[in-house]
Amino acid sequence: MKNKIKVFRAMHDLTQEQLAEKLDVSRQTIIAIESNRYLPSLGLAFKIANLFKVKVEDVFVNGN
């Protein structure tokens, strides 16, 4: 599952560190999610979507 976190992060002018702080996770977690090495829990996925004020489907896309 691919994601657009890096895109939304750039749109909101957030660094990985700032996003990690807002989500109460480590910067390493953000790096792993952005590079598709880690799939966040459903709770974290909704937290990310809510932070960017979009639907989960807008952030996480099912694709190759």
Secondary structure by P-SEA (a helix, b strand, c coil): cccaaaaaaaaacccaaaaaaaacccaaaaaaaaaccccccaaaaaaaaaaacccccccccccc
